[in-house]
């Protein structure tokens, strides 16, 4: 069984840009309606701890990367106070994941699985409203069960 690093060990070995984004995430707000933990950094730590419990490196790396894009994408809503949308953050997170693919693989994760989870983690919020054909396409992916589990880890309004 491969050793799964704790958050600090993974952060210590991370490329400098990732370290910087993690640090900057400490000051990026989230909408309290969905994120009572408020800060992106706090959210990432919670999801990471949940993923760590599984001892699955794909889920651990997805937790580490999934919301890094919020550092670039989060903006205050123009009309709703205390609302901080981060539209498209998953695509920025996937770009970062792709850029640092060798490091991700070096950590023992499957790049393709982690990419699938990060790319689709927001889609799971609307899975039941999707057309059946889209649901079937997503659910036929070999990593769909991991995506469903990750979606539960990522949900701050329910206990994991």
KOLRO-483432 format. One record per residue (C-alpha): residue in three letters; x, y, z. Coordinates in nm, 4 decimals. Last residue first. Example, Ala and Ser with C-alpha at 12.3 -4.5 7.8 and 13.67 -1.06 7.14 Angstrom:
% KOLRO-483432
- SER | 1.3670 | -0.1060 | 0.7140 .
- ALA | 1.2300 | -0.4500 | 0.7800 .
% end
This chain:
% KOLRO-483432
- UNK | -1.9439 | 1.3025 | 0.5447 .
- UNK | -2.1788 | 1.5316 | 0.7251 .
- UNK | -2.3950 | 1.7478 | 0.5055 .
- UNK | -2.3915 | 2.1200 | 0.4284 .
- UNK | -2.0196 | 2.1238 | 0.3503 .
- UNK | -2.0570 | 1.9087 | 0.0394 .
- UNK | -1.7092 | 1.8374 | -0.1000 .
- UNK | -1.6784 | 1.4966 | 0.0674 .
- UNK | -2.0189 | 1.3957 | -0.0745 .
- UNK | -1.9080 | 1.5037 | -0.4233 .
- UNK | -1.5865 | 1.3078 | -0.3765 .
- UNK | -1.7868 | 0.9896 | -0.3209 .
- UNK | -1.9867 | 1.0510 | -0.6377 .
- UNK | -1.6680 | 1.1283 | -0.8328 .
- UNK | -1.5050 | 0.8106 | -0.7012 .
- UNK | -1.8060 | 0.6111 | -0.8204 .
- UNK | -1.7815 | 0.7824 | -1.1601 .
- UNK | -1.4179 | 0.6845 | -1.2175 .
- UNK | -1.4859 | 0.4239 | -1.4880 .
- UNK | -1.7052 | 0.6748 | -1.6760 .
- UNK | -2.0481 | 0.5266 | -1.7454 .
- UNK | -2.2128 | 0.7649 | -1.4965 .
- UNK | -2.1099 | 1.0731 | -1.6944 .
- UNK | -2.2488 | 0.9427 | -2.0233 .
- UNK | -2.5631 | 0.8124 | -1.8558 .
- UNK | -2.6337 | 1.1409 | -1.6796 .
- UNK | -2.5777 | 1.3297 | -2.0045 .
- UNK | -2.8224 | 1.1039 | -2.1896 .
- UNK | -3.0741 | 1.1305 | -1.9046 .
- UNK | -3.0793 | 1.5084 | -1.9344 .
- UNK | -2.9305 | 1.6736 | -1.6307 .
- UNK | -3.1454 | 1.7855 | -1.3348 .
- UNK | -3.0362 | 1.4941 | -1.1138 .
- UNK | -2.6686 | 1.5685 | -1.1832 .
- UNK | -2.6989 | 1.9358 | -1.0898 .
- UNK | -2.4626 | 1.9462 | -0.7921 .
- UNK | -2.2640 | 1.6619 | -0.9517 .
- UNK | -2.1669 | 1.9004 | -1.2289 .
- UNK | -1.9505 | 2.0942 | -0.9817 .
- UNK | -1.7156 | 1.7989 | -0.9244 .
- UNK | -1.6854 | 1.7276 | -1.2967 .
- UNK | -1.3464 | 1.8690 | -1.3952 .
- UNK | -1.1875 | 1.7937 | -1.0585 .
- UNK | -1.3084 | 1.4316 | -1.0572 .
- UNK | -1.2190 | 1.3646 | -1.4212 .
- UNK | -0.8751 | 1.5259 | -1.3794 .
- UNK | -0.8024 | 1.3160 | -1.0703 .
- UNK | -0.8968 | 0.9981 | -1.2543 .
- UNK | -0.6921 | 1.0846 | -1.5634 .
- UNK | -0.3866 | 1.1872 | -1.3576 .
- UNK | -0.3884 | 0.8605 | -1.1634 .
- UNK | -0.2305 | 0.9464 | -0.8300 .
- UNK | 0.1001 | 0.8197 | -0.6908 .
- UNK | 0.2633 | 1.1481 | -0.5861 .
- UNK | 0.4851 | 1.1314 | -0.8970 .
- UNK | 0.1669 | 1.1273 | -1.1060 .
- UNK | 0.0561 | 1.4592 | -0.9572 .
- UNK | 0.4072 | 1.6050 | -0.9972 .
- UNK | 0.4213 | 1.5027 | -1.3633 .
- UNK | 0.0714 | 1.6482 | -1.4237 .
- UNK | 0.1618 | 1.9931 | -1.2917 .
- UNK | 0.0408 | 2.1910 | -1.5911 .
- UNK | -0.2533 | 1.9562 | -1.6355 .
- UNK | -0.3647 | 2.0021 | -1.2752 .
- UNK | -0.3270 | 2.3757 | -1.3086 .
- UNK | -0.5464 | 2.3750 | -1.6189 .
- UNK | -0.7938 | 2.1484 | -1.4393 .
- UNK | -0.8147 | 2.3957 | -1.1476 .
- UNK | -0.8768 | 2.6772 | -1.3957 .
- UNK | -1.1556 | 2.4680 | -1.5472 .
- UNK | -1.3024 | 2.3919 | -1.2045 .
- UNK | -1.3061 | 2.7624 | -1.1211 .
- UNK | -1.5455 | 2.8324 | -1.4060 .
- UNK | -1.7795 | 3.0496 | -1.2041 .
- UNK | -1.6378 | 3.1417 | -0.8644 .
- UNK | -1.9358 | 3.3156 | -0.7056 .
- UNK | -1.8895 | 3.5103 | -0.3817 .
- UNK | -2.2234 | 3.6030 | -0.2239 .
- UNK | -2.2080 | 3.7970 | 0.1014 .
- UNK | -2.4298 | 4.0706 | -0.0431 .
- UNK | -2.6232 | 3.9827 | -0.3582 .
- UNK | -2.6247 | 4.2536 | -0.6266 .
- UNK | -2.2823 | 4.2568 | -0.7906 .
- UNK | -2.1643 | 3.9220 | -0.6571 .
- UNK | -1.8118 | 3.9445 | -0.5157 .
- UNK | -1.5581 | 3.7756 | -0.7421 .
- UNK | -1.3892 | 3.4371 | -0.7186 .
- UNK | -1.2172 | 3.3186 | -1.0363 .
- UNK | -0.8405 | 3.3404 | -0.9770 .
- UNK | -0.8209 | 3.1987 | -0.6230 .
- UNK | -1.1256 | 2.9859 | -0.7025 .
- UNK | -0.9110 | 2.7848 | -0.9439 .
- UNK | -0.7487 | 2.6156 | -0.6449 .
- UNK | -1.0872 | 2.4569 | -0.5707 .
- UNK | -1.0380 | 2.0974 | -0.6891 .
- UNK | -0.6598 | 2.0736 | -0.6518 .
- UNK | -0.5900 | 1.9270 | -0.3039 .
- UNK | -0.9223 | 1.7431 | -0.2839 .
- UNK | -0.8600 | 1.5876 | -0.6261 .
- UNK | -0.5128 | 1.4862 | -0.5064 .
- UNK | -0.6577 | 1.3120 | -0.1999 .
- UNK | -0.9340 | 1.1478 | -0.4038 .
- UNK | -0.6833 | 1.0018 | -0.6514 .
- UNK | -0.4509 | 0.9063 | -0.3640 .
- UNK | -0.7136 | 0.6853 | -0.2029 .
- UNK | -0.6461 | 0.6400 | 0.1709 .
- UNK | -1.0219 | 0.6900 | 0.2255 .
- UNK | -0.9659 | 0.8968 | 0.5403 .
- UNK | -0.7381 | 1.1271 | 0.3405 .
- UNK | -1.0362 | 1.2289 | 0.1292 .
- UNK | -1.2207 | 1.3605 | 0.4358 .
- UNK | -0.9095 | 1.5402 | 0.5562 .
- UNK | -0.8590 | 1.6923 | 0.2089 .
- UNK | -1.2217 | 1.8096 | 0.1964 .
- UNK | -1.1788 | 1.9869 | 0.5308 .
- UNK | -0.8419 | 2.1377 | 0.4331 .
- UNK | -0.9769 | 2.2578 | 0.0973 .
- UNK | -1.2737 | 2.4224 | 0.2708 .
- UNK | -1.0507 | 2.6028 | 0.5204 .
- UNK | -0.8365 | 2.7323 | 0.2338 .
- UNK | -1.1423 | 2.8472 | 0.0366 .
- UNK | -1.2603 | 3.0580 | 0.3329 .
- UNK | -1.6204 | 3.0765 | 0.4596 .
- UNK | -1.6440 | 2.7506 | 0.6666 .
- UNK | -2.0229 | 2.7859 | 0.6394 .
- UNK | -1.9801 | 2.7169 | 0.2693 .
- UNK | -2.3032 | 2.6746 | 0.0740 .
- UNK | -2.5077 | 2.9679 | 0.2087 .
- UNK | -2.1848 | 3.1203 | 0.3380 .
- UNK | -2.0741 | 3.2077 | -0.0158 .
- UNK | -1.6978 | 3.1725 | -0.0361 .
- UNK | -1.4162 | 3.4086 | 0.0510 .
- UNK | -1.0586 | 3.3993 | -0.0731 .
- UNK | -0.8068 | 3.5110 | 0.1914 .
- UNK | -0.6594 | 3.1717 | 0.2871 .
- UNK | -0.6705 | 3.0730 | -0.0806 .
- UNK | -0.3637 | 3.2948 | -0.1319 .
- UNK | -0.1479 | 3.0478 | 0.0615 .
- UNK | -0.2811 | 2.7520 | -0.1383 .
- UNK | -0.2234 | 2.9465 | -0.4591 .
- UNK | 0.1352 | 3.0254 | -0.3592 .
- UNK | 0.2114 | 2.6637 | -0.2723 .
- UNK | 0.0660 | 2.5615 | -0.6089 .
- UNK | 0.2870 | 2.8119 | -0.7897 .
- UNK | 0.5912 | 2.6904 | -0.5941 .
- UNK | 0.5520 | 2.3261 | -0.6979 .
- UNK | 0.4276 | 2.0984 | -0.4192 .
- UNK | 0.6581 | 1.8941 | -0.1922 .
- UNK | 0.5853 | 2.0992 | 0.1188 .
- UNK | 0.2135 | 2.1056 | 0.0339 .
- UNK | 0.1989 | 1.7268 | 0.0152 .
- UNK | 0.3791 | 1.6993 | 0.3482 .
- UNK | 0.1482 | 1.9604 | 0.5028 .
- UNK | -0.1671 | 1.7845 | 0.3795 .
- UNK | -0.0734 | 1.4383 | 0.5065 .
- UNK | 0.0944 | 1.2075 | 0.2601 .
- UNK | -0.0633 | 0.8782 | 0.1491 .
- UNK | 0.1951 | 0.5975 | 0.1676 .
- UNK | 0.1359 | 0.3387 | -0.1030 .
- UNK | 0.0000 | 0.0000 | 0.0000 .
% end
